[in-house]
Amino acid sequence: MDRHIVTVFGGTGFVGRHIVKRLLERDFIVRVPTRSFERVKKLKPMGYLGQVVPVYCDVRDEESIKDAIGDSEVVINLLGVLYERGSNTFVNVHVKAAKRIAEEAKACGVKTLLHMSALGVDKNPSSNYATSKLAGENAVREAFADAVIFRPSVVFGQNDNFLNKFATLARFSPLLPVIGAPGLPKVDLGEGKIDILGDGGPKFQPVYVGDVADAFVAAISNTKSPGKTYELGGPETYSFMGLLRDMLRITRQSAILVPVPFWLASIKAFFLQFLPVPPLTPDQVRLLKTDNVVSEGSNGFAELGITPNSLEAVAPAYLKRFCPPRKSGEFRRFV
Ligand SMILES: NC(=O)c1ccc[n+]([C@@H]2O[C@H](COP(=O)([O-])OP(=O)(O)OC[C@H]3O[C@@H](n4cnc5c(N)ncnc54)[C@H](OP(=O)(O)O)[C@@H]3O)[C@@H](O)[C@H]2O)c1
């Protein structure tokens, strides 16, 4: 029996690993173009021998992309950067590489192209991340009109770079910054814990990485998907402060949530952007100036027949490692 080949650019990343896993479970042969074979090694045990095929690829070079795509039936592009370093600029990765992949996919006769963008890219002209992602979408559509585009809100799950980052920070710092939240926090010292009441900051609709992966796989066989853009948000909307408050509750940690106005965050980000892996950049601060929620009337999970999981249902399992040990042991509540 012929196995279908799916090429996944960005398959070694956080979202990529989950999409590759889903594809392997569905018996696809998954080709992973990469700059580092070392990173693809981690994907191999998810499939049977030879099911994950690493291919060396330089996304600046058309020939290299063409060789990677070859006889694939489906191409998925998840390439993305959150900050710029050297030649890894927003324009190079989000626009130029995306355009090349879409053009080569078309030239190779690929049936389905799935392209990863981000929620709100059409609403934030001040962020270079957002404008480059939007330009990438346009370039992809121009080269491959039937491409399916996905715009997720902030993605959470095992090894995410959001809840894990703040949960780690809460371990070491008594203060957590809530960028863009207005006003002063109200402190509730009930039960010996410091908690903050009230909401604030930009709004998010966190979406579970497993649901994003399901959406990609569903779009491969959904005859209504070609040419569509799907906005992917979880079942609940949180303010930045509400989200951090929930993370603290789930991990049973304490911290003071400190509203940080945009101007102050921009100054901090200016200095932090020079760190090797910057925790915050001025462009990310600009990105936070608009809410990150699904637009009314957009296509989403429902059109793909998927019911997204809530953060409450998924996050406790992988954030458990941040919980301080209970004095009377983990089974206290059962006895
Ligand atoms: N995570 C989120 O909350 C979120 C939300 C909305 C949209 N998105 C989008 O979803 C996509 C995946 O995000 P992620 O969180 O999985 O990011 P990630 O973990 O940083 O993965 C990014 C992937 O892109 C690859 N890549 C970056 N620059 C490259 C280059 N110049 N040449 C070749 N490969 C390159 C990386 O390859 P290496 O392994 O070789 O570095 C990696 O596989 C991105 O497009 C991102 O913008 C993510």
The ligand as an ORCA input file, in Angstrom:
! r2SCAN-3c Opt
* xyz 0 1
  N       3.294     29.071     20.075
  C       2.316     29.950     19.975
  O       1.703     30.384     20.982
  C       1.893     30.442     18.610
  C       0.767     31.276     18.504
  C       0.373     31.736     17.248
  C       1.085     31.359     16.122
  N       2.188     30.559     16.249
  C       2.933     30.185     15.044
  O       3.053     28.783     14.974
  C       4.288     28.420     14.353
  C       5.028     27.440     15.237
  O       5.238     28.053     16.490
  P       6.031     27.292     17.648
  O       5.545     27.831     18.917
  O       6.009     25.831     17.411
  O       7.515     27.869     17.401
  P       8.922     27.167     17.654
  O       8.836     26.114     18.691
  O       9.902     28.268     17.828
  O       9.217     26.448     16.252
  C       9.555     27.188     15.124
  C      10.011     26.261     14.014
  O      10.467     27.076     12.917
  C      11.755     26.641     12.525
  N      12.531     27.771     12.005
  C      12.583     29.052     12.450
  N      13.408     29.778     11.688
  C      13.880     28.934     10.725
  C      14.790     29.085      9.628
  N      15.370     30.240      9.346
  N      15.058     28.002      8.847
  C      14.487     26.817      9.117
  N      13.627     26.607     10.141
  C      13.343     27.650     10.927
  C      12.390     26.064     13.775
  O      13.400     25.170     13.367
  P      14.632     24.754     14.321
  O      14.104     23.618     15.124
  O      15.708     24.338     13.386
  O      14.982     25.973     15.128
  C      11.186     25.360     14.418
  O      10.989     24.090     13.858
  C       5.031     29.725     14.086
  O       4.799     30.112     12.761
  C       4.372     30.702     15.047
  O       4.436     32.031     14.565
  C       2.599     30.089     17.465
*
